[in-house]
Amino acid sequence: MLGNYFEYDYLASCHRFFCIFTTAKKEFVHTVFHLFVLLGLASHIYAAWLIPL
């Protein structure tokens, strides 16, 4: 009984760590995506300002 408790606790902690890791990875990818969106927006605004000159 006690062995099962520790085994379950170990699996739960690994699952918790995996969830935190995957969430951090998703947030990192999400942040990089937003940086590319902002870079694209900035380049389009710059081009729109530059073209009439």
Biopython code that builds the backbone (N, CA, C, O; Angstrom):
import numpy as np
from Bio.PDB.StructureBuilder import StructureBuilder

atoms = [
    (1, "MET", "N", (0.825, -1.199, 0.000)),
    (1, "MET", "CA", (0.000, 0.000, 0.000)),
    (1, "MET", "C", (0.868, 1.261, 0.000)),
    (1, "MET", "O", (0.634, 2.192, -0.771)),
    (2, "LEU", "N", (1.878, 1.272, 0.883)),
    (2, "LEU", "CA", (2.744, 2.440, 0.959)),
    (2, "LEU", "C", (3.566, 2.602, -0.323)),
    (2, "LEU", "O", (3.792, 3.718, -0.789)),
    (3, "GLY", "N", (4.006, 1.476, -0.882)),
    (3, "GLY", "CA", (4.757, 1.530, -2.132)),
    (3, "GLY", "C", (3.928, 2.117, -3.257)),
    (3, "GLY", "O", (4.440, 2.891, -4.066)),
    (4, "ASN", "N", (2.667, 1.762, -3.317)),
    (4, "ASN", "CA", (1.791, 2.313, -4.348)),
    (4, "ASN", "C", (1.614, 3.815, -4.172)),
    (4, "ASN", "O", (1.535, 4.557, -5.152)),
    (5, "TYR", "N", (1.551, 4.261, -2.918)),
    (5, "TYR", "CA", (1.391, 5.696, -2.662)),
    (5, "TYR", "C", (2.600, 6.466, -3.211)),
    (5, "TYR", "O", (2.442, 7.476, -3.897)),
    (6, "PHE", "N", (3.804, 5.978, -2.900)),
    (6, "PHE", "CA", (4.995, 6.679, -3.370)),
    (6, "PHE", "C", (5.115, 6.605, -4.889)),
    (6, "PHE", "O", (5.526, 7.571, -5.531)),
    (7, "GLU", "N", (4.761, 5.472, -5.454)),
    (7, "GLU", "CA", (4.807, 5.330, -6.903)),
    (7, "GLU", "C", (3.824, 6.309, -7.550)),
    (7, "GLU", "O", (4.156, 6.953, -8.545)),
    (8, "TYR", "N", (2.635, 6.421, -6.996)),
    (8, "TYR", "CA", (1.634, 7.349, -7.520)),
    (8, "TYR", "C", (2.119, 8.785, -7.377)),
    (8, "TYR", "O", (1.962, 9.596, -8.289)),
    (9, "ASP", "N", (2.710, 9.094, -6.224)),
    (9, "ASP", "CA", (3.196, 10.446, -5.987)),
    (9, "ASP", "C", (4.317, 10.789, -6.971)),
    (9, "ASP", "O", (4.380, 11.909, -7.479)),
    (10, "TYR", "N", (5.195, 9.830, -7.235)),
    (10, "TYR", "CA", (6.279, 10.048, -8.194)),
    (10, "TYR", "C", (5.713, 10.312, -9.583)),
    (10, "TYR", "O", (6.152, 11.237, -10.266)),
    (11, "LEU", "N", (4.747, 9.511, -10.002)),
    (11, "LEU", "CA", (4.143, 9.706, -11.322)),
    (11, "LEU", "C", (3.415, 11.038, -11.393)),
    (11, "LEU", "O", (3.460, 11.725, -12.414)),
    (12, "ALA", "N", (2.742, 11.401, -10.303)),
    (12, "ALA", "CA", (2.026, 12.675, -10.291)),
    (12, "ALA", "C", (3.007, 13.838, -10.392)),
    (12, "ALA", "O", (2.740, 14.812, -11.096)),
    (13, "SER", "N", (4.136, 13.746, -9.697)),
    (13, "SER", "CA", (5.104, 14.838, -9.754)),
    (13, "SER", "C", (5.732, 14.927, -11.144)),
    (13, "SER", "O", (5.979, 16.025, -11.643)),
    (14, "CYS", "N", (5.991, 13.780, -11.769)),
    (14, "CYS", "CA", (6.519, 13.795, -13.140)),
    (14, "CYS", "C", (5.498, 14.405, -14.094)),
    (14, "CYS", "O", (5.856, 15.191, -14.972)),
    (15, "HIS", "N", (4.248, 14.050, -13.927)),
    (15, "HIS", "CA", (3.195, 14.600, -14.779)),
    (15, "HIS", "C", (3.073, 16.102, -14.574)),
    (15, "HIS", "O", (2.890, 16.854, -15.531)),
    (16, "ARG", "N", (3.175, 16.540, -13.312)),
    (16, "ARG", "CA", (3.097, 17.966, -13.007)),
    (16, "ARG", "C", (4.245, 18.704, -13.686)),
    (16, "ARG", "O", (4.036, 19.753, -14.295)),
    (17, "PHE", "N", (5.466, 18.157, -13.584)),
    (17, "PHE", "CA", (6.627, 18.779, -14.221)),
    (17, "PHE", "C", (6.449, 18.817, -15.733)),
    (17, "PHE", "O", (6.764, 19.822, -16.371)),
    (18, "PHE", "N", (5.944, 17.726, -16.310)),
    (18, "PHE", "CA", (5.740, 17.672, -17.758)),
    (18, "PHE", "C", (4.728, 18.723, -18.195)),
    (18, "PHE", "O", (4.908, 19.369, -19.228)),
    (19, "CYS", "N", (3.668, 18.896, -17.417)),
    (19, "CYS", "CA", (2.654, 19.903, -17.752)),
    (19, "CYS", "C", (3.240, 21.308, -17.679)),
    (19, "CYS", "O", (2.964, 22.149, -18.534)),
    (20, "ILE", "N", (4.055, 21.555, -16.650)),
    (20, "ILE", "CA", (4.686, 22.874, -16.528)),
    (20, "ILE", "C", (5.630, 23.103, -17.704)),
    (20, "ILE", "O", (5.664, 24.192, -18.275)),
    (21, "PHE", "N", (6.397, 22.072, -18.063)),
    (21, "PHE", "CA", (7.340, 22.189, -19.178)),
    (21, "PHE", "C", (6.615, 22.452, -20.490)),
    (21, "PHE", "O", (7.017, 23.329, -21.255)),
    (22, "THR", "N", (5.541, 21.695, -20.759)),
    (22, "THR", "CA", (4.822, 21.887, -22.021)),
    (22, "THR", "C", (4.127, 23.238, -22.047)),
    (22, "THR", "O", (4.048, 23.869, -23.101)),
    (23, "THR", "N", (3.622, 23.696, -20.902)),
    (23, "THR", "CA", (2.994, 25.018, -20.851)),
    (23, "THR", "C", (4.035, 26.098, -21.128)),
    (23, "THR", "O", (3.767, 27.034, -21.881)),
    (24, "ALA", "N", (5.216, 25.977, -20.531)),
    (24, "ALA", "CA", (6.278, 26.954, -20.775)),
    (24, "ALA", "C", (6.694, 26.939, -22.244)),
    (24, "ALA", "O", (6.948, 27.988, -22.835)),
    (25, "LYS", "N", (6.762, 25.749, -22.826)),
    (25, "LYS", "CA", (7.129, 25.640, -24.241)),
    (25, "LYS", "C", (6.073, 26.309, -25.117)),
    (25, "LYS", "O", (6.408, 27.038, -26.051)),
    (26, "LYS", "N", (4.797, 26.060, -24.816)),
    (26, "LYS", "CA", (3.726, 26.682, -25.599)),
    (26, "LYS", "C", (3.766, 28.197, -25.466)),
    (26, "LYS", "O", (3.576, 28.911, -26.450)),
    (27, "GLU", "N", (4.013, 28.695, -24.251)),
    (27, "GLU", "CA", (4.078, 30.141, -24.048)),
    (27, "GLU", "C", (5.274, 30.745, -24.784)),
    (27, "GLU", "O", (5.179, 31.851, -25.316)),
    (28, "PHE", "N", (6.396, 30.026, -24.818)),
    (28, "PHE", "CA", (7.567, 30.514, -25.546)),
    (28, "PHE", "C", (7.267, 30.606, -27.039)),
    (28, "PHE", "O", (7.584, 31.610, -27.677)),
    (29, "VAL", "N", (6.660, 29.566, -27.594)),
    (29, "VAL", "CA", (6.295, 29.564, -29.014)),
    (29, "VAL", "C", (5.290, 30.681, -29.292)),
    (29, "VAL", "O", (5.374, 31.355, -30.318)),
    (30, "HIS", "N", (4.352, 30.871, -28.387)),
    (30, "HIS", "CA", (3.355, 31.925, -28.515)),
    (30, "HIS", "C", (4.023, 33.298, -28.514)),
    (30, "HIS", "O", (3.648, 34.171, -29.297)),
    (31, "THR", "N", (5.006, 33.493, -27.642)),
    (31, "THR", "CA", (5.730, 34.762, -27.576)),
    (31, "THR", "C", (6.518, 35.011, -28.853)),
    (31, "THR", "O", (6.503, 36.123, -29.380)),
    (32, "VAL", "N", (7.206, 33.994, -29.356)),
    (32, "VAL", "CA", (7.965, 34.141, -30.605)),
    (32, "VAL", "C", (7.023, 34.472, -31.759)),
    (32, "VAL", "O", (7.344, 35.301, -32.610)),
    (33, "PHE", "N", (5.859, 33.821, -31.785)),
    (33, "PHE", "CA", (4.866, 34.111, -32.819)),
    (33, "PHE", "C", (4.449, 35.583, -32.768)),
    (33, "PHE", "O", (4.365, 36.245, -33.801)),
    (34, "HIS", "N", (4.190, 36.088, -31.560)),
    (34, "HIS", "CA", (3.788, 37.491, -31.435)),
    (34, "HIS", "C", (4.917, 38.433, -31.838)),
    (34, "HIS", "O", (4.658, 39.490, -32.412)),
    (35, "LEU", "N", (6.153, 38.071, -31.549)),
    (35, "LEU", "CA", (7.272, 38.905, -31.979)),
    (35, "LEU", "C", (7.342, 38.981, -33.500)),
    (35, "LEU", "O", (7.598, 40.049, -34.056)),
    (36, "PHE", "N", (7.115, 37.854, -34.178)),
    (36, "PHE", "CA", (7.096, 37.867, -35.642)),
    (36, "PHE", "C", (5.921, 38.690, -36.174)),
    (36, "PHE", "O", (6.061, 39.395, -37.173)),
    (37, "VAL", "N", (4.776, 38.602, -35.517)),
    (37, "VAL", "CA", (3.618, 39.401, -35.936)),
    (37, "VAL", "C", (3.930, 40.886, -35.791)),
    (37, "VAL", "O", (3.639, 41.675, -36.691)),
    (38, "LEU", "N", (4.522, 41.269, -34.655)),
    (38, "LEU", "CA", (4.871, 42.676, -34.450)),
    (38, "LEU", "C", (5.941, 43.134, -35.438)),
    (38, "LEU", "O", (5.893, 44.263, -35.927)),
    (39, "LEU", "N", (6.897, 42.273, -35.731)),
    (39, "LEU", "CA", (7.928, 42.610, -36.711)),
    (39, "LEU", "C", (7.314, 42.811, -38.092)),
    (39, "LEU", "O", (7.675, 43.746, -38.807)),
    (40, "GLY", "N", (6.386, 41.934, -38.466)),
    (40, "GLY", "CA", (5.701, 42.074, -39.747)),
    (40, "GLY", "C", (4.861, 43.335, -39.810)),
    (40, "GLY", "O", (4.835, 44.024, -40.830)),
    (41, "LEU", "N", (4.179, 43.632, -38.723)),
    (41, "LEU", "CA", (3.365, 44.848, -38.668)),
    (41, "LEU", "C", (4.246, 46.084, -38.783)),
    (41, "LEU", "O", (3.923, 47.018, -39.517)),
    (42, "ALA", "N", (5.355, 46.087, -38.058)),
    (42, "ALA", "CA", (6.267, 47.232, -38.109)),
    (42, "ALA", "C", (6.848, 47.409, -39.509)),
    (42, "ALA", "O", (6.968, 48.536, -39.990)),
    (43, "SER", "N", (7.205, 46.317, -40.162)),
    (43, "SER", "CA", (7.783, 46.437, -41.504)),
    (43, "SER", "C", (6.741, 46.929, -42.506)),
    (43, "SER", "O", (7.073, 47.680, -43.423)),
    (44, "HIS", "N", (5.489, 46.515, -42.340)),
    (44, "HIS", "CA", (4.435, 47.001, -43.238)),
    (44, "HIS", "C", (4.157, 48.481, -43.006)),
    (44, "HIS", "O", (3.950, 49.230, -43.961)),
    (45, "ILE", "N", (4.152, 48.903, -41.760)),
    (45, "ILE", "CA", (3.941, 50.331, -41.467)),
    (45, "ILE", "C", (5.104, 51.150, -42.027)),
    (45, "ILE", "O", (4.893, 52.210, -42.617)),
    (46, "TYR", "N", (6.324, 50.660, -41.843)),
    (46, "TYR", "CA", (7.500, 51.361, -42.373)),
    (46, "TYR", "C", (7.443, 51.441, -43.892)),
    (46, "TYR", "O", (7.743, 52.487, -44.467)),
    (47, "ALA", "N", (7.061, 50.346, -44.549)),
    (47, "ALA", "CA", (6.974, 50.344, -46.014)),
    (47, "ALA", "C", (5.880, 51.297, -46.489)),
    (47, "ALA", "O", (6.058, 51.994, -47.488)),
    (48, "ALA", "N", (4.756, 51.333, -45.784)),
    (48, "ALA", "CA", (3.668, 52.230, -46.177)),
    (48, "ALA", "C", (4.081, 53.692, -46.013)),
    (48, "ALA", "O", (3.622, 54.558, -46.758)),
    (49, "TRP", "N", (4.948, 53.963, -45.037)),
    (49, "TRP", "CA", (5.432, 55.325, -44.840)),
    (49, "TRP", "C", (6.510, 55.667, -45.868)),
    (49, "TRP", "O", (6.642, 56.821, -46.276)),
    (50, "LEU", "N", (7.284, 54.650, -46.286)),
    (50, "LEU", "CA", (8.419, 54.879, -47.176)),
    (50, "LEU", "C", (7.990, 55.003, -48.638)),
    (50, "LEU", "O", (8.589, 55.775, -49.388)),
    (51, "ILE", "N", (6.971, 54.265, -49.053)),
    (51, "ILE", "CA", (6.577, 54.213, -50.465)),
    (51, "ILE", "C", (6.194, 55.596, -51.022)),
    (51, "ILE", "O", (6.637, 55.936, -52.119)),
    (52, "PRO", "N", (5.393, 56.403, -50.316)),
    (52, "PRO", "CA", (5.023, 57.700, -50.914)),
    (52, "PRO", "C", (6.178, 58.693, -51.030)),
    (52, "PRO", "O", (6.055, 59.684, -51.750)),
    (53, "LEU", "N", (7.288, 58.456, -50.347)),
    (53, "LEU", "CA", (8.388, 59.433, -50.382)),
    (53, "LEU", "C", (9.124, 59.435, -51.710)),
    (53, "LEU", "O", (10.071, 60.201, -51.890)),
]
sb = StructureBuilder()
sb.init_structure("model")
sb.init_model(0)
sb.init_chain("A")
sb.init_seg("    ")
for serial, (resi, resn, name, xyz) in enumerate(atoms, 1):
    if name == "N":
        sb.init_residue(resn, " ", resi, " ")
    sb.init_atom(name, np.array(xyz, "f"), 0.0, 1.0, " ", f" {name:<3s}", serial, name[0])
structure = sb.get_structure()
